[in-house]
């Protein structure tokens, strides 16, 4: 694979999506990436469900 005539990511047009669920997931991923960059890879991860025995 070769990359030719590459441009800066800031210059790329953003595609409009009508899928709100996908857009929300992408925003959440960006937020998680910023948290990991600031606090390290173990700062955030999958949620865990705890159930108490009844």
C-alpha angles and dihedrals in degrees: 000000000000130000114215131176092008120178132201114278090236089064096055118102115241117237115232114234126198091199105100093184092057092045092051091049091051091050090050091050091052091051091049090050091053091049091050091047091053102038105021135261095291094056095090134021145143118322120251126213117219119198125192120220111247 
